[in-house]
Structure formats: structure tokens, C-alpha cells
Amino acid sequence: MKTKELLELSLSALNGVKGKDISCLEVSELTDFTDIMLIVTGNTIRQVRALADSLVVSAKKNDVEILGVEGYSEGDWTLVDLGDLVVHIMLPETREFYDLEKLWAADLRADTEQDG
């Protein structure tokens, strides 16, 4: 499955369970392990798990290989690795604490400054 199709499939699965504040980060220039990161908020541990479940079921139905699921039992931050796309599903306070958007944006700025 192409990365764009994988992104659309993932967004559909996450929106279907009412994921909030979905961010899409293009990180292919920064890392070799993935091209896109999605970051989404679930309001409760139950919703974080439901978002992960929805994504995994949708991926399996579409014959997408799931490379890993981490943090599901804890529930405050679950990572679903779909290869070219990695999804971080977090509680609001966890997302705020780790602030992955700011972290990766700083890497993007540093990479651009080195190129310029």
C-alpha cells in the first residue's frame, strides 16, 4: 500500500473513533524508520485503546503489515507502527508533556539550517 493510501486509511480509522487534534508530520528527511508520523489525542485510556484497536483492525482488513504495537496495556501512550507510517495515540496530558510536534519541528529546523 502506498504511503498516501496508508495515511488515508489511518485517518479514517482514527476519525471513526473520534480521535482529536490529529497532527501529521512528514519526517522522511529526518529518519530512516518512517516517512510520516500521526499524533492523535484520546480523552481517556479507554479511548486511546479504542483508537489503537480501530487502526489495527482497519490495517488488518486492508492487508497492511503491523510492525508493532507498544504501550497498549498502559494506555496513556500507544504507538502503532505501520512501517512508512507511525501513529502515536496519547492522553492529553501525555501529549502535552512530550510535545512531539515541537520536538520534531526543532529537528526539521535544524536540518534545514544545516542545508542552508
Sequence and secondary structure as in RCSB ss.txt:
>XXXX:A:sequence
MKTKELLELSLSALNGVKGKDISCLEVSELTDFTDIMLIVTGNTIRQVRALADSLVVSAKKNDVEILGVEGYSEG
DWTLVDLGDLVVHIMLPETREFYDLEKLWAADLRADTEQDG
>XXXX:A:secstr
  HHHHHHHHHHHHHHTT EEEEEEE TTT SS SEEEEEE SSHHHHHHHHHHHHHHHHHTT    EEESTTT 
SEEEEE SSEEEEEE HHHHHHH HHHHHHHHHHHHHHHH 
